[in-house]
Amino acid sequence: MHRFATLPTKVAGALAVLLLAAGCQRSEEFPVEPHIAFKSFTTHGDSASLVITFTDGDGDIGLGQGDTLPPFDVAPWFYNLFVEYEERQNGAWVRPTLLLPLYYRIPVIAPTGQDKTLEGELAVALTPWPTVPNTPYDTVRYTVRLVDRALHESNTVNTGPVVLPP
């Protein structure tokens, strides 16, 4: 009889341990390096909108206003989102030297709770839509990469070909 009286207690204890362990597990694990994916590029007259998705395993995306000490005090690390303009010239993608780089400072995105992984979207307004004036080439693209506070660089993605309006 004693054997049967403790069986439900053992089952309840094992079930409580399983529930506790399941509650502590992360739903997804990501590497500490940011990973980005292209989502969309839309034009609106003389401006454009670029949207990427991102994941980061240790939740250190973004720079705060106080992040101005080395290495964040000078380029390139003063910025953390890098967008480069390229033209298709005779079948090859070329970065013209005349256009200034499009670098942005994404603010801190703070993870909530104990799970420090981040996943989300970043949207960048390109106003005015940067192209080389009077270029003889009709197709461009933008390449994008993201850097976290530990200076881990993401993969590089591009928008795919964008045909310029005539």
Phi and psi in radians as a Rosetta constraint file:
Dihedral C 1 N 2 CA 2 C 2 CIRCULARHARMONIC -1.064 0.35
Dihedral N 2 CA 2 C 2 N 3 CIRCULARHARMONIC -0.637 0.35
Dihedral C 2 N 3 CA 3 C 3 CIRCULARHARMONIC -1.045 0.35
Dihedral N 3 CA 3 C 3 N 4 CIRCULARHARMONIC -0.751 0.35
Dihedral C 3 N 4 CA 4 C 4 CIRCULARHARMONIC -1.317 0.35
Dihedral N 4 CA 4 C 4 N 5 CIRCULARHARMONIC -0.472 0.35
Dihedral C 4 N 5 CA 5 C 5 CIRCULARHARMONIC -1.238 0.35
Dihedral N 5 CA 5 C 5 N 6 CIRCULARHARMONIC -0.550 0.35
Dihedral C 5 N 6 CA 6 C 6 CIRCULARHARMONIC -1.541 0.35
Dihedral N 6 CA 6 C 6 N 7 CIRCULARHARMONIC -0.300 0.35
Dihedral C 6 N 7 CA 7 C 7 CIRCULARHARMONIC -1.038 0.35
Dihedral N 7 CA 7 C 7 N 8 CIRCULARHARMONIC -0.848 0.35
Dihedral C 7 N 8 CA 8 C 8 CIRCULARHARMONIC -1.085 0.35
Dihedral N 8 CA 8 C 8 N 9 CIRCULARHARMONIC -0.593 0.35
Dihedral C 8 N 9 CA 9 C 9 CIRCULARHARMONIC -1.141 0.35
Dihedral N 9 CA 9 C 9 N 10 CIRCULARHARMONIC -0.732 0.35
Dihedral C 9 N 10 CA 10 C 10 CIRCULARHARMONIC -1.150 0.35
Dihedral N 10 CA 10 C 10 N 11 CIRCULARHARMONIC -0.727 0.35
Dihedral C 10 N 11 CA 11 C 11 CIRCULARHARMONIC -1.133 0.35
Dihedral N 11 CA 11 C 11 N 12 CIRCULARHARMONIC -0.756 0.35
Dihedral C 11 N 12 CA 12 C 12 CIRCULARHARMONIC -1.126 0.35
Dihedral N 12 CA 12 C 12 N 13 CIRCULARHARMONIC -0.698 0.35
Dihedral C 12 N 13 CA 13 C 13 CIRCULARHARMONIC -1.133 0.35
Dihedral N 13 CA 13 C 13 N 14 CIRCULARHARMONIC -0.765 0.35
Dihedral C 13 N 14 CA 14 C 14 CIRCULARHARMONIC -1.120 0.35
Dihedral N 14 CA 14 C 14 N 15 CIRCULARHARMONIC -0.716 0.35
Dihedral C 14 N 15 CA 15 C 15 CIRCULARHARMONIC -1.114 0.35
Dihedral N 15 CA 15 C 15 N 16 CIRCULARHARMONIC -0.703 0.35
Dihedral C 15 N 16 CA 16 C 16 CIRCULARHARMONIC -1.124 0.35
Dihedral N 16 CA 16 C 16 N 17 CIRCULARHARMONIC -0.702 0.35
Dihedral C 16 N 17 CA 17 C 17 CIRCULARHARMONIC -1.133 0.35
Dihedral N 17 CA 17 C 17 N 18 CIRCULARHARMONIC -0.741 0.35
Dihedral C 17 N 18 CA 18 C 18 CIRCULARHARMONIC -1.101 0.35
Dihedral N 18 CA 18 C 18 N 19 CIRCULARHARMONIC -0.758 0.35
Dihedral C 18 N 19 CA 19 C 19 CIRCULARHARMONIC -1.138 0.35
Dihedral N 19 CA 19 C 19 N 20 CIRCULARHARMONIC -0.708 0.35
Dihedral C 19 N 20 CA 20 C 20 CIRCULARHARMONIC -1.118 0.35
Dihedral N 20 CA 20 C 20 N 21 CIRCULARHARMONIC -0.770 0.35
Dihedral C 20 N 21 CA 21 C 21 CIRCULARHARMONIC -1.128 0.35
Dihedral N 21 CA 21 C 21 N 22 CIRCULARHARMONIC -0.711 0.35
Dihedral C 21 N 22 CA 22 C 22 CIRCULARHARMONIC -1.135 0.35
Dihedral N 22 CA 22 C 22 N 23 CIRCULARHARMONIC -0.612 0.35
Dihedral C 22 N 23 CA 23 C 23 CIRCULARHARMONIC -1.214 0.35
Dihedral N 23 CA 23 C 23 N 24 CIRCULARHARMONIC -0.421 0.35
Dihedral C 23 N 24 CA 24 C 24 CIRCULARHARMONIC -1.572 0.35
Dihedral N 24 CA 24 C 24 N 25 CIRCULARHARMONIC -0.237 0.35
Dihedral C 24 N 25 CA 25 C 25 CIRCULARHARMONIC -1.333 0.35
Dihedral N 25 CA 25 C 25 N 26 CIRCULARHARMONIC 2.512 0.35
Dihedral C 25 N 26 CA 26 C 26 CIRCULARHARMONIC -1.330 0.35
Dihedral N 26 CA 26 C 26 N 27 CIRCULARHARMONIC 2.544 0.35
Dihedral C 26 N 27 CA 27 C 27 CIRCULARHARMONIC -1.237 0.35
Dihedral N 27 CA 27 C 27 N 28 CIRCULARHARMONIC -0.597 0.35
Dihedral C 27 N 28 CA 28 C 28 CIRCULARHARMONIC -2.554 0.35
Dihedral N 28 CA 28 C 28 N 29 CIRCULARHARMONIC 2.584 0.35
Dihedral C 28 N 29 CA 29 C 29 CIRCULARHARMONIC -2.024 0.35
Dihedral N 29 CA 29 C 29 N 30 CIRCULARHARMONIC 2.380 0.35
Dihedral C 29 N 30 CA 30 C 30 CIRCULARHARMONIC -2.148 0.35
Dihedral N 30 CA 30 C 30 N 31 CIRCULARHARMONIC 2.671 0.35
Dihedral C 30 N 31 CA 31 C 31 CIRCULARHARMONIC -1.166 0.35
Dihedral N 31 CA 31 C 31 N 32 CIRCULARHARMONIC 2.828 0.35
Dihedral C 31 N 32 CA 32 C 32 CIRCULARHARMONIC -1.234 0.35
Dihedral N 32 CA 32 C 32 N 33 CIRCULARHARMONIC -0.362 0.35
Dihedral C 32 N 33 CA 33 C 33 CIRCULARHARMONIC -1.367 0.35
Dihedral N 33 CA 33 C 33 N 34 CIRCULARHARMONIC 2.376 0.35
Dihedral C 33 N 34 CA 34 C 34 CIRCULARHARMONIC -1.102 0.35
Dihedral N 34 CA 34 C 34 N 35 CIRCULARHARMONIC 2.568 0.35
Dihedral C 34 N 35 CA 35 C 35 CIRCULARHARMONIC -2.180 0.35
Dihedral N 35 CA 35 C 35 N 36 CIRCULARHARMONIC 2.296 0.35
Dihedral C 35 N 36 CA 36 C 36 CIRCULARHARMONIC -2.123 0.35
Dihedral N 36 CA 36 C 36 N 37 CIRCULARHARMONIC 2.742 0.35
Dihedral C 36 N 37 CA 37 C 37 CIRCULARHARMONIC -2.436 0.35
Dihedral N 37 CA 37 C 37 N 38 CIRCULARHARMONIC 2.476 0.35
Dihedral C 37 N 38 CA 38 C 38 CIRCULARHARMONIC -1.262 0.35
Dihedral N 38 CA 38 C 38 N 39 CIRCULARHARMONIC 2.349 0.35
Dihedral C 38 N 39 CA 39 C 39 CIRCULARHARMONIC -1.955 0.35
Dihedral N 39 CA 39 C 39 N 40 CIRCULARHARMONIC -0.934 0.35
Dihedral C 39 N 40 CA 40 C 40 CIRCULARHARMONIC -2.797 0.35
Dihedral N 40 CA 40 C 40 N 41 CIRCULARHARMONIC 2.743 0.35
Dihedral C 40 N 41 CA 41 C 41 CIRCULARHARMONIC -2.461 0.35
Dihedral N 41 CA 41 C 41 N 42 CIRCULARHARMONIC 2.038 0.35
Dihedral C 41 N 42 CA 42 C 42 CIRCULARHARMONIC -2.216 0.35
Dihedral N 42 CA 42 C 42 N 43 CIRCULARHARMONIC 2.527 0.35
Dihedral C 42 N 43 CA 43 C 43 CIRCULARHARMONIC -1.860 0.35
Dihedral N 43 CA 43 C 43 N 44 CIRCULARHARMONIC 2.632 0.35
Dihedral C 43 N 44 CA 44 C 44 CIRCULARHARMONIC -2.440 0.35
Dihedral N 44 CA 44 C 44 N 45 CIRCULARHARMONIC 1.355 0.35
Dihedral C 44 N 45 CA 45 C 45 CIRCULARHARMONIC 1.195 0.35
Dihedral N 45 CA 45 C 45 N 46 CIRCULARHARMONIC -2.000 0.35
Dihedral C 45 N 46 CA 46 C 46 CIRCULARHARMONIC -1.656 0.35
Dihedral N 46 CA 46 C 46 N 47 CIRCULARHARMONIC 0.173 0.35
Dihedral C 46 N 47 CA 47 C 47 CIRCULARHARMONIC -2.223 0.35
Dihedral N 47 CA 47 C 47 N 48 CIRCULARHARMONIC 2.929 0.35
Dihedral C 47 N 48 CA 48 C 48 CIRCULARHARMONIC -2.531 0.35
Dihedral N 48 CA 48 C 48 N 49 CIRCULARHARMONIC 2.826 0.35
Dihedral C 48 N 49 CA 49 C 49 CIRCULARHARMONIC -2.225 0.35
Dihedral N 49 CA 49 C 49 N 50 CIRCULARHARMONIC 2.252 0.35
Dihedral C 49 N 50 CA 50 C 50 CIRCULARHARMONIC -2.009 0.35
Dihedral N 50 CA 50 C 50 N 51 CIRCULARHARMONIC 2.248 0.35
Dihedral C 50 N 51 CA 51 C 51 CIRCULARHARMONIC -2.206 0.35
Dihedral N 51 CA 51 C 51 N 52 CIRCULARHARMONIC 2.257 0.35
Dihedral C 51 N 52 CA 52 C 52 CIRCULARHARMONIC -2.185 0.35
Dihedral N 52 CA 52 C 52 N 53 CIRCULARHARMONIC 2.732 0.35
Dihedral C 52 N 53 CA 53 C 53 CIRCULARHARMONIC -1.821 0.35
Dihedral N 53 CA 53 C 53 N 54 CIRCULARHARMONIC 2.743 0.35
Dihedral C 53 N 54 CA 54 C 54 CIRCULARHARMONIC -2.543 0.35
Dihedral N 54 CA 54 C 54 N 55 CIRCULARHARMONIC 2.737 0.35
Dihedral C 54 N 55 CA 55 C 55 CIRCULARHARMONIC -2.358 0.35
Dihedral N 55 CA 55 C 55 N 56 CIRCULARHARMONIC 2.667 0.35
Dihedral C 55 N 56 CA 56 C 56 CIRCULARHARMONIC -2.691 0.35
Dihedral N 56 CA 56 C 56 N 57 CIRCULARHARMONIC 2.187 0.35
Dihedral C 56 N 57 CA 57 C 57 CIRCULARHARMONIC -1.278 0.35
Dihedral N 57 CA 57 C 57 N 58 CIRCULARHARMONIC -0.461 0.35
Dihedral C 57 N 58 CA 58 C 58 CIRCULARHARMONIC -1.975 0.35
Dihedral N 58 CA 58 C 58 N 59 CIRCULARHARMONIC 0.144 0.35
Dihedral C 58 N 59 CA 59 C 59 CIRCULARHARMONIC 1.156 0.35
Dihedral N 59 CA 59 C 59 N 60 CIRCULARHARMONIC 0.589 0.35
Dihedral C 59 N 60 CA 60 C 60 CIRCULARHARMONIC -2.006 0.35
Dihedral N 60 CA 60 C 60 N 61 CIRCULARHARMONIC 0.860 0.35
Dihedral C 60 N 61 CA 61 C 61 CIRCULARHARMONIC -1.587 0.35
Dihedral N 61 CA 61 C 61 N 62 CIRCULARHARMONIC 2.377 0.35
Dihedral C 61 N 62 CA 62 C 62 CIRCULARHARMONIC 1.771 0.35
Dihedral N 62 CA 62 C 62 N 63 CIRCULARHARMONIC 2.744 0.35
Dihedral C 62 N 63 CA 63 C 63 CIRCULARHARMONIC -2.144 0.35
Dihedral N 63 CA 63 C 63 N 64 CIRCULARHARMONIC 2.402 0.35
Dihedral C 63 N 64 CA 64 C 64 CIRCULARHARMONIC -1.523 0.35
Dihedral N 64 CA 64 C 64 N 65 CIRCULARHARMONIC 2.926 0.35
Dihedral C 64 N 65 CA 65 C 65 CIRCULARHARMONIC -1.069 0.35
Dihedral N 65 CA 65 C 65 N 66 CIRCULARHARMONIC -0.504 0.35
Dihedral C 65 N 66 CA 66 C 66 CIRCULARHARMONIC -1.444 0.35
Dihedral N 66 CA 66 C 66 N 67 CIRCULARHARMONIC -0.101 0.35
Dihedral C 66 N 67 CA 67 C 67 CIRCULARHARMONIC -1.386 0.35
Dihedral N 67 CA 67 C 67 N 68 CIRCULARHARMONIC 1.273 0.35
Dihedral C 67 N 68 CA 68 C 68 CIRCULARHARMONIC -2.228 0.35
Dihedral N 68 CA 68 C 68 N 69 CIRCULARHARMONIC 0.117 0.35
Dihedral C 68 N 69 CA 69 C 69 CIRCULARHARMONIC -1.579 0.35
Dihedral N 69 CA 69 C 69 N 70 CIRCULARHARMONIC 2.810 0.35
Dihedral C 69 N 70 CA 70 C 70 CIRCULARHARMONIC -0.897 0.35
Dihedral N 70 CA 70 C 70 N 71 CIRCULARHARMONIC 2.435 0.35
Dihedral C 70 N 71 CA 71 C 71 CIRCULARHARMONIC -1.591 0.35
Dihedral N 71 CA 71 C 71 N 72 CIRCULARHARMONIC 0.111 0.35
Dihedral C 71 N 72 CA 72 C 72 CIRCULARHARMONIC -1.490 0.35
Dihedral N 72 CA 72 C 72 N 73 CIRCULARHARMONIC 0.139 0.35
Dihedral C 72 N 73 CA 73 C 73 CIRCULARHARMONIC -1.590 0.35
Dihedral N 73 CA 73 C 73 N 74 CIRCULARHARMONIC -0.246 0.35
Dihedral C 73 N 74 CA 74 C 74 CIRCULARHARMONIC -2.386 0.35
Dihedral N 74 CA 74 C 74 N 75 CIRCULARHARMONIC 2.803 0.35
Dihedral C 74 N 75 CA 75 C 75 CIRCULARHARMONIC -1.183 0.35
Dihedral N 75 CA 75 C 75 N 76 CIRCULARHARMONIC 2.551 0.35
Dihedral C 75 N 76 CA 76 C 76 CIRCULARHARMONIC -1.550 0.35
Dihedral N 76 CA 76 C 76 N 77 CIRCULARHARMONIC -0.208 0.35
Dihedral C 76 N 77 CA 77 C 77 CIRCULARHARMONIC -1.346 0.35
Dihedral N 77 CA 77 C 77 N 78 CIRCULARHARMONIC -0.061 0.35
Dihedral C 77 N 78 CA 78 C 78 CIRCULARHARMONIC -1.140 0.35
Dihedral N 78 CA 78 C 78 N 79 CIRCULARHARMONIC -0.407 0.35
Dihedral C 78 N 79 CA 79 C 79 CIRCULARHARMONIC -1.913 0.35
Dihedral N 79 CA 79 C 79 N 80 CIRCULARHARMONIC 2.829 0.35
Dihedral C 79 N 80 CA 80 C 80 CIRCULARHARMONIC -2.360 0.35
Dihedral N 80 CA 80 C 80 N 81 CIRCULARHARMONIC -0.055 0.35
Dihedral C 80 N 81 CA 81 C 81 CIRCULARHARMONIC -2.228 0.35
Dihedral N 81 CA 81 C 81 N 82 CIRCULARHARMONIC 2.135 0.35
Dihedral C 81 N 82 CA 82 C 82 CIRCULARHARMONIC -2.043 0.35
Dihedral N 82 CA 82 C 82 N 83 CIRCULARHARMONIC 2.092 0.35
Dihedral C 82 N 83 CA 83 C 83 CIRCULARHARMONIC -2.057 0.35
Dihedral N 83 CA 83 C 83 N 84 CIRCULARHARMONIC 2.201 0.35
Dihedral C 83 N 84 CA 84 C 84 CIRCULARHARMONIC -2.053 0.35
Dihedral N 84 CA 84 C 84 N 85 CIRCULARHARMONIC 2.419 0.35
Dihedral C 84 N 85 CA 85 C 85 CIRCULARHARMONIC -1.612 0.35
Dihedral N 85 CA 85 C 85 N 86 CIRCULARHARMONIC 2.344 0.35
Dihedral C 85 N 86 CA 86 C 86 CIRCULARHARMONIC -2.365 0.35
Dihedral N 86 CA 86 C 86 N 87 CIRCULARHARMONIC 2.555 0.35
Dihedral C 86 N 87 CA 87 C 87 CIRCULARHARMONIC -1.974 0.35
Dihedral N 87 CA 87 C 87 N 88 CIRCULARHARMONIC 2.564 0.35
Dihedral C 87 N 88 CA 88 C 88 CIRCULARHARMONIC -1.545 0.35
Dihedral N 88 CA 88 C 88 N 89 CIRCULARHARMONIC 1.904 0.35
Dihedral C 88 N 89 CA 89 C 89 CIRCULARHARMONIC -1.987 0.35
Dihedral N 89 CA 89 C 89 N 90 CIRCULARHARMONIC 1.967 0.35
Dihedral C 89 N 90 CA 90 C 90 CIRCULARHARMONIC 0.927 0.35
Dihedral N 90 CA 90 C 90 N 91 CIRCULARHARMONIC 0.730 0.35
Dihedral C 90 N 91 CA 91 C 91 CIRCULARHARMONIC 1.524 0.35
Dihedral N 91 CA 91 C 91 N 92 CIRCULARHARMONIC -0.109 0.35
Dihedral C 91 N 92 CA 92 C 92 CIRCULARHARMONIC -2.039 0.35
Dihedral N 92 CA 92 C 92 N 93 CIRCULARHARMONIC 2.540 0.35
Dihedral C 92 N 93 CA 93 C 93 CIRCULARHARMONIC -1.446 0.35
Dihedral N 93 CA 93 C 93 N 94 CIRCULARHARMONIC 2.204 0.35
Dihedral C 93 N 94 CA 94 C 94 CIRCULARHARMONIC -2.254 0.35
Dihedral N 94 CA 94 C 94 N 95 CIRCULARHARMONIC 2.411 0.35
Dihedral C 94 N 95 CA 95 C 95 CIRCULARHARMONIC -1.647 0.35
Dihedral N 95 CA 95 C 95 N 96 CIRCULARHARMONIC 1.911 0.35
Dihedral C 95 N 96 CA 96 C 96 CIRCULARHARMONIC -1.134 0.35
Dihedral N 96 CA 96 C 96 N 97 CIRCULARHARMONIC 2.500 0.35
Dihedral C 96 N 97 CA 97 C 97 CIRCULARHARMONIC -1.452 0.35
Dihedral N 97 CA 97 C 97 N 98 CIRCULARHARMONIC -0.223 0.35
Dihedral C 97 N 98 CA 98 C 98 CIRCULARHARMONIC -1.279 0.35
Dihedral N 98 CA 98 C 98 N 99 CIRCULARHARMONIC -0.480 0.35
Dihedral C 98 N 99 CA 99 C 99 CIRCULARHARMONIC -1.550 0.35
Dihedral N 99 CA 99 C 99 N 100 CIRCULARHARMONIC 2.273 0.35
Dihedral C 99 N 100 CA 100 C 100 CIRCULARHARMONIC -1.162 0.35
Dihedral N 100 CA 100 C 100 N 101 CIRCULARHARMONIC 2.595 0.35
Dihedral C 100 N 101 CA 101 C 101 CIRCULARHARMONIC -1.145 0.35
Dihedral N 101 CA 101 C 101 N 102 CIRCULARHARMONIC 2.676 0.35
Dihedral C 101 N 102 CA 102 C 102 CIRCULARHARMONIC -1.833 0.35
Dihedral N 102 CA 102 C 102 N 103 CIRCULARHARMONIC 1.598 0.35
Dihedral C 102 N 103 CA 103 C 103 CIRCULARHARMONIC -1.940 0.35
Dihedral N 103 CA 103 C 103 N 104 CIRCULARHARMONIC 2.469 0.35
Dihedral C 103 N 104 CA 104 C 104 CIRCULARHARMONIC -2.273 0.35
Dihedral N 104 CA 104 C 104 N 105 CIRCULARHARMONIC 2.733 0.35
Dihedral C 104 N 105 CA 105 C 105 CIRCULARHARMONIC -1.987 0.35
Dihedral N 105 CA 105 C 105 N 106 CIRCULARHARMONIC 1.742 0.35
Dihedral C 105 N 106 CA 106 C 106 CIRCULARHARMONIC -1.365 0.35
Dihedral N 106 CA 106 C 106 N 107 CIRCULARHARMONIC 2.271 0.35
Dihedral C 106 N 107 CA 107 C 107 CIRCULARHARMONIC -1.224 0.35
Dihedral N 107 CA 107 C 107 N 108 CIRCULARHARMONIC 2.882 0.35
Dihedral C 107 N 108 CA 108 C 108 CIRCULARHARMONIC -1.027 0.35
Dihedral N 108 CA 108 C 108 N 109 CIRCULARHARMONIC 2.314 0.35
Dihedral C 108 N 109 CA 109 C 109 CIRCULARHARMONIC -1.946 0.35
Dihedral N 109 CA 109 C 109 N 110 CIRCULARHARMONIC 1.893 0.35
Dihedral C 109 N 110 CA 110 C 110 CIRCULARHARMONIC -1.608 0.35
Dihedral N 110 CA 110 C 110 N 111 CIRCULARHARMONIC 2.195 0.35
Dihedral C 110 N 111 CA 111 C 111 CIRCULARHARMONIC -1.231 0.35
Dihedral N 111 CA 111 C 111 N 112 CIRCULARHARMONIC 2.675 0.35
Dihedral C 111 N 112 CA 112 C 112 CIRCULARHARMONIC -1.833 0.35
Dihedral N 112 CA 112 C 112 N 113 CIRCULARHARMONIC 2.619 0.35
Dihedral C 112 N 113 CA 113 C 113 CIRCULARHARMONIC 1.317 0.35
Dihedral N 113 CA 113 C 113 N 114 CIRCULARHARMONIC -2.884 0.35
Dihedral C 113 N 114 CA 114 C 114 CIRCULARHARMONIC -1.411 0.35
Dihedral N 114 CA 114 C 114 N 115 CIRCULARHARMONIC -0.440 0.35
Dihedral C 114 N 115 CA 115 C 115 CIRCULARHARMONIC -1.331 0.35
Dihedral N 115 CA 115 C 115 N 116 CIRCULARHARMONIC 2.006 0.35
Dihedral C 115 N 116 CA 116 C 116 CIRCULARHARMONIC -1.572 0.35
Dihedral N 116 CA 116 C 116 N 117 CIRCULARHARMONIC 0.018 0.35
Dihedral C 116 N 117 CA 117 C 117 CIRCULARHARMONIC -1.210 0.35
Dihedral N 117 CA 117 C 117 N 118 CIRCULARHARMONIC 2.563 0.35
Dihedral C 117 N 118 CA 118 C 118 CIRCULARHARMONIC -2.164 0.35
Dihedral N 118 CA 118 C 118 N 119 CIRCULARHARMONIC 2.555 0.35
Dihedral C 118 N 119 CA 119 C 119 CIRCULARHARMONIC -2.696 0.35
Dihedral N 119 CA 119 C 119 N 120 CIRCULARHARMONIC 2.369 0.35
Dihedral C 119 N 120 CA 120 C 120 CIRCULARHARMONIC -3.126 0.35
Dihedral N 120 CA 120 C 120 N 121 CIRCULARHARMONIC -2.786 0.35
Dihedral C 120 N 121 CA 121 C 121 CIRCULARHARMONIC -2.184 0.35
Dihedral N 121 CA 121 C 121 N 122 CIRCULARHARMONIC 2.548 0.35
Dihedral C 121 N 122 CA 122 C 122 CIRCULARHARMONIC -2.122 0.35
Dihedral N 122 CA 122 C 122 N 123 CIRCULARHARMONIC 2.268 0.35
Dihedral C 122 N 123 CA 123 C 123 CIRCULARHARMONIC -2.035 0.35
Dihedral N 123 CA 123 C 123 N 124 CIRCULARHARMONIC 2.312 0.35
Dihedral C 123 N 124 CA 124 C 124 CIRCULARHARMONIC -2.130 0.35
Dihedral N 124 CA 124 C 124 N 125 CIRCULARHARMONIC 2.227 0.35
Dihedral C 124 N 125 CA 125 C 125 CIRCULARHARMONIC -1.568 0.35
Dihedral N 125 CA 125 C 125 N 126 CIRCULARHARMONIC 2.131 0.35
Dihedral C 125 N 126 CA 126 C 126 CIRCULARHARMONIC -1.745 0.35
Dihedral N 126 CA 126 C 126 N 127 CIRCULARHARMONIC 1.679 0.35
Dihedral C 126 N 127 CA 127 C 127 CIRCULARHARMONIC -2.250 0.35
Dihedral N 127 CA 127 C 127 N 128 CIRCULARHARMONIC 2.088 0.35
Dihedral C 127 N 128 CA 128 C 128 CIRCULARHARMONIC -1.222 0.35
Dihedral N 128 CA 128 C 128 N 129 CIRCULARHARMONIC 2.826 0.35
Dihedral C 128 N 129 CA 129 C 129 CIRCULARHARMONIC -1.097 0.35
Dihedral N 129 CA 129 C 129 N 130 CIRCULARHARMONIC 1.983 0.35
Dihedral C 129 N 130 CA 130 C 130 CIRCULARHARMONIC -1.374 0.35
Dihedral N 130 CA 130 C 130 N 131 CIRCULARHARMONIC 2.058 0.35
Dihedral C 130 N 131 CA 131 C 131 CIRCULARHARMONIC -2.439 0.35
Dihedral N 131 CA 131 C 131 N 132 CIRCULARHARMONIC 2.871 0.35
Dihedral C 131 N 132 CA 132 C 132 CIRCULARHARMONIC -1.410 0.35
Dihedral N 132 CA 132 C 132 N 133 CIRCULARHARMONIC 2.146 0.35
Dihedral C 132 N 133 CA 133 C 133 CIRCULARHARMONIC -1.069 0.35
Dihedral N 133 CA 133 C 133 N 134 CIRCULARHARMONIC 2.424 0.35
Dihedral C 133 N 134 CA 134 C 134 CIRCULARHARMONIC 0.995 0.35
Dihedral N 134 CA 134 C 134 N 135 CIRCULARHARMONIC 0.547 0.35
Dihedral C 134 N 135 CA 135 C 135 CIRCULARHARMONIC -1.195 0.35
Dihedral N 135 CA 135 C 135 N 136 CIRCULARHARMONIC 2.463 0.35
Dihedral C 135 N 136 CA 136 C 136 CIRCULARHARMONIC -1.374 0.35
Dihedral N 136 CA 136 C 136 N 137 CIRCULARHARMONIC -0.077 0.35
Dihedral C 136 N 137 CA 137 C 137 CIRCULARHARMONIC -1.729 0.35
Dihedral N 137 CA 137 C 137 N 138 CIRCULARHARMONIC 2.445 0.35
Dihedral C 137 N 138 CA 138 C 138 CIRCULARHARMONIC -1.818 0.35
Dihedral N 138 CA 138 C 138 N 139 CIRCULARHARMONIC -0.010 0.35
Dihedral C 138 N 139 CA 139 C 139 CIRCULARHARMONIC -2.259 0.35
Dihedral N 139 CA 139 C 139 N 140 CIRCULARHARMONIC 2.273 0.35
Dihedral C 139 N 140 CA 140 C 140 CIRCULARHARMONIC -2.287 0.35
Dihedral N 140 CA 140 C 140 N 141 CIRCULARHARMONIC 2.988 0.35
Dihedral C 140 N 141 CA 141 C 141 CIRCULARHARMONIC -2.684 0.35
Dihedral N 141 CA 141 C 141 N 142 CIRCULARHARMONIC 2.900 0.35
Dihedral C 141 N 142 CA 142 C 142 CIRCULARHARMONIC -2.152 0.35
Dihedral N 142 CA 142 C 142 N 143 CIRCULARHARMONIC 2.289 0.35
Dihedral C 142 N 143 CA 143 C 143 CIRCULARHARMONIC -1.789 0.35
Dihedral N 143 CA 143 C 143 N 144 CIRCULARHARMONIC 2.560 0.35
Dihedral C 143 N 144 CA 144 C 144 CIRCULARHARMONIC -2.362 0.35
Dihedral N 144 CA 144 C 144 N 145 CIRCULARHARMONIC 2.453 0.35
Dihedral C 144 N 145 CA 145 C 145 CIRCULARHARMONIC -2.542 0.35
Dihedral N 145 CA 145 C 145 N 146 CIRCULARHARMONIC 2.699 0.35
Dihedral C 145 N 146 CA 146 C 146 CIRCULARHARMONIC -2.166 0.35
Dihedral N 146 CA 146 C 146 N 147 CIRCULARHARMONIC 2.492 0.35
Dihedral C 146 N 147 CA 147 C 147 CIRCULARHARMONIC -2.185 0.35
Dihedral N 147 CA 147 C 147 N 148 CIRCULARHARMONIC 2.349 0.35
Dihedral C 147 N 148 CA 148 C 148 CIRCULARHARMONIC -1.605 0.35
Dihedral N 148 CA 148 C 148 N 149 CIRCULARHARMONIC 3.137 0.35
Dihedral C 148 N 149 CA 149 C 149 CIRCULARHARMONIC -1.156 0.35
Dihedral N 149 CA 149 C 149 N 150 CIRCULARHARMONIC -0.387 0.35
Dihedral C 149 N 150 CA 150 C 150 CIRCULARHARMONIC -1.499 0.35
Dihedral N 150 CA 150 C 150 N 151 CIRCULARHARMONIC 0.120 0.35
Dihedral C 150 N 151 CA 151 C 151 CIRCULARHARMONIC 1.152 0.35
Dihedral N 151 CA 151 C 151 N 152 CIRCULARHARMONIC 0.433 0.35
Dihedral C 151 N 152 CA 152 C 152 CIRCULARHARMONIC -1.332 0.35
Dihedral N 152 CA 152 C 152 N 153 CIRCULARHARMONIC 2.234 0.35
Dihedral C 152 N 153 CA 153 C 153 CIRCULARHARMONIC -1.646 0.35
Dihedral N 153 CA 153 C 153 N 154 CIRCULARHARMONIC 2.465 0.35
Dihedral C 153 N 154 CA 154 C 154 CIRCULARHARMONIC -1.365 0.35
Dihedral N 154 CA 154 C 154 N 155 CIRCULARHARMONIC 3.069 0.35
Dihedral C 154 N 155 CA 155 C 155 CIRCULARHARMONIC -1.163 0.35
Dihedral N 155 CA 155 C 155 N 156 CIRCULARHARMONIC 2.945 0.35
Dihedral C 155 N 156 CA 156 C 156 CIRCULARHARMONIC -1.889 0.35
Dihedral N 156 CA 156 C 156 N 157 CIRCULARHARMONIC 2.333 0.35
Dihedral C 156 N 157 CA 157 C 157 CIRCULARHARMONIC -2.153 0.35
Dihedral N 157 CA 157 C 157 N 158 CIRCULARHARMONIC 2.837 0.35
Dihedral C 157 N 158 CA 158 C 158 CIRCULARHARMONIC -2.327 0.35
Dihedral N 158 CA 158 C 158 N 159 CIRCULARHARMONIC 2.872 0.35
Dihedral C 158 N 159 CA 159 C 159 CIRCULARHARMONIC -1.337 0.35
Dihedral N 159 CA 159 C 159 N 160 CIRCULARHARMONIC -0.264 0.35
Dihedral C 159 N 160 CA 160 C 160 CIRCULARHARMONIC 1.464 0.35
Dihedral N 160 CA 160 C 160 N 161 CIRCULARHARMONIC 2.983 0.35
Dihedral C 160 N 161 CA 161 C 161 CIRCULARHARMONIC -1.113 0.35
Dihedral N 161 CA 161 C 161 N 162 CIRCULARHARMONIC 2.373 0.35
Dihedral C 161 N 162 CA 162 C 162 CIRCULARHARMONIC -2.148 0.35
Dihedral N 162 CA 162 C 162 N 163 CIRCULARHARMONIC 2.079 0.35
Dihedral C 162 N 163 CA 163 C 163 CIRCULARHARMONIC -1.459 0.35
Dihedral N 163 CA 163 C 163 N 164 CIRCULARHARMONIC 2.210 0.35
Dihedral C 163 N 164 CA 164 C 164 CIRCULARHARMONIC -1.277 0.35
Dihedral N 164 CA 164 C 164 N 165 CIRCULARHARMONIC 2.536 0.35
Dihedral C 164 N 165 CA 165 C 165 CIRCULARHARMONIC -1.165 0.35
Dihedral N 165 CA 165 C 165 N 166 CIRCULARHARMONIC 2.614 0.35
